Amino acid sequence: MRVIHVITSLRTGGAEMMLAKVVTSMDRSRFESRVVSLTSRRDVAAQIEKAEIPVTSLNASGLAGFLPAVYKLRRILRRERPDIVQSWLPHADLVATAASVLSGSHRLIWNVRNASLDLSAYPWTARWALRLLGVLSRVPRAVIHNSRAGRDAHESLGFRPRRWELIPNGFDLHRFRPMPEQRVQVREEHGIPAVAPVVALVARNDPMKAHDIFLRAAILVRFSVPETHFLLAGPGVSENETIRTLAEPLGSHVHFAGNVGDMPRLYAGVDVAVNCSTYGEAFSNAVGEAMACGVPCVVTDVGDSADLVADSGRIVPPGDAVSLAEAIVQLLNMPQAVRAALGARGRKRIEGEFSIEAIARRYEALYEDVATLK
């Protein structure tokens, strides 16, 4: 079965990484995958190609690149004649829909990833795309959503597909695992004392990720646990002058790790992981990865984060730095063995429900089901 995946870009991000995990985990004896990026090649393309899965970039740029991208993709679909066209993210959904209709490829599936959509925070092109997708949502044979919150958010925008299919994110439990032997070395690399508590926020530079809330909470945490250090990792964070200014009161207790390639190793040096998004989060890859590494998490009640963490961490209201700080302090004040047991509970939860192998089988089952439709 031939499946062509269409995505807006292949920069490092949750949807992009999930696409890479899905295509590299599918049964190669039954499924042949190809990935098409609307824009230029980025970081994730190399990971996909390393698994010998071809990647094509259409090099579209801005609104002017929309029509050329449609016609380039139409040519690919006519030549390849895939059994399934799977699109990821709004702009790719639009281009894939137009190209599928023009090429006669009728087995189209969308994949929507966001939740709690605050359209005022998006550029007008994204707002326009989401509204138009609501009108077109009867065209695809199915729409995958990775969270219940994501489905609710898109239904509020008028999405009424023929079929909703819930497939949560999956995690590579061989790669993301506890690595206590790396703990001291990771801390040394960032100038953090071996015995100091470490709290991490792994998130790209984006207003929805609420770095300002995290840093305000960090200042409060130090009143209760003054030896705590804070680690920020993610694309664009260390270059953001506003974030750096907000971090100044923390002095040498804040560390910018940049865009980290080896996240499992970084988590080896972390005691508590935080996700404090205020909107837009559906099913957090960063939280699932931290849990898989045995790190207990404090998350805001946005998207499906509370359901993911359940009783293996702490859940706080979004936008509340005081509650966030209190929850972090609770975990830091636990005896180390108790906190480790909490982290082990999170790891077990990921093993039981969210391994990438189990999630890839769900994608395969959907593709096989849709492929039988006329």
C-alpha positions, 0 to 999 in steps of 0.5 A: 500500500502506497501512502504519501504524507504531505506536511507544511514543513519539516522543521523540528516540531511536534507534528513533524516529529510524530510524522517521522516516528509514524513512517519509520515505525510502519510495517515496510513489508505492507506499506510504502511511505513517501513524504512531501514538504510544502516548504524547504527541507529542514531538520526532520527530513534527514531523520526520515531519509536516514530510514530510506523513506524519500522526502520531496520539498516543493519549496513553496513560500507564502501565499504566492506559493499556494497554487504552484504547490497544488500543481506540483503535488498534483503531478506527484499524485498522478505519477505515484497513484498512492492508495492513501494521501495523508496530510498534516497541519492546516496549510498542508490539508488545503494543498493536499485537498486541492491536489487530490481533487484535481488528480483524482486521488479520493482516499484523503485523510487529514491529521489535525494537531492543535487544541484550544485554538485562539485564532487571534494568536495566528496570522491571517493566512492561518485563520483563513485556512482553518475557516476554509478547512471547516467548510471542506471537512466533508472531503477527506475520508477521515480526520485524525485527531490526537486528542479529544481537546483537538476534536472539540476545538476543530468542531467549534470551527465548523469541522464536520468530517465523515469520520473522526479517528482518535490516534494519540501520539506515540513514543519510542520507548527504546530511545526515550528511557531512564539513563541515570548513568548520564545524570552527572555528566549532563549537569556538568555540561550545563554548569549545574551542581551534581546535587542541585534540583533541576526543573526543565521546560522543553518547548519551542519559542512560541507564545502558547508555550508561556515561557514568561509564566515558567520564569515567573514560577521559577523565581517563586520556586527559588524562595522555597527551594533556593538551590534549584536550577532551571533548564530551557531547551527548544528552538528559538528560545535562547535567541529570544531577548524577551525571554532572556530578560525575564530570566535575568533575576534567576542569574546563574540558576537558569540555563539555555540548552538551545535546540537539543538533538539528544533529548533522552540524555538531557532528561537524565539530568532533570528532576521535574519537567514542566509544560505550562502552555496556556492554549493550543496544546493538544497532546504534548510530545515533550510531556510524553517523552519526559514521562518515558524517561521517568521524569515526573511532570507538572502540566497545565490543564490544556489539551489532553495533558491532564489525561496523559499525566494522570496520577504520575505528576501534577496538574495546574490551571493555565496562566497561573504562575503561583500554582505552577510554582507550588506544584513544582515545589511539592515534587522537589520536596518529595524524598528522592525515592518517592519522586523516582517512583512517581516517574516510574509510574509515568514511564509505565503509563507510556509503556501501557498505552502510548508506545510508537509501535502500538500507535503505528498499528493504529495508523496502519489499520485506518489506512487499510480500512480507508483503502477499501472504500470506493 
